[in-house]
């Protein structure tokens, strides 16, 4: 299991800022040809929750961010924070 340090909303003086639209587009792109049901089942989350993340309607809790990053083989920063 991959150990990651998560940086959340550190926008003081030019830090990183979460962009919901960027997050949504990245999650959809990473899912590729898999269905939302396949990914949701693999992560033990609801299809509805995954759909809301992919539409930018909701931001996952840190625990789910880590699961998504591990599932897709990317960092939390890559998926959730526009560089």
Secondary structure, DSSP 8 states (H G I E B T S, - for coil): -----------TTS---B-HHHHHHHHHHHHTTS-HHHHHHHHT--HHHHHHHHHTS----HHHHHHHHHHHTS-HHHHHB--
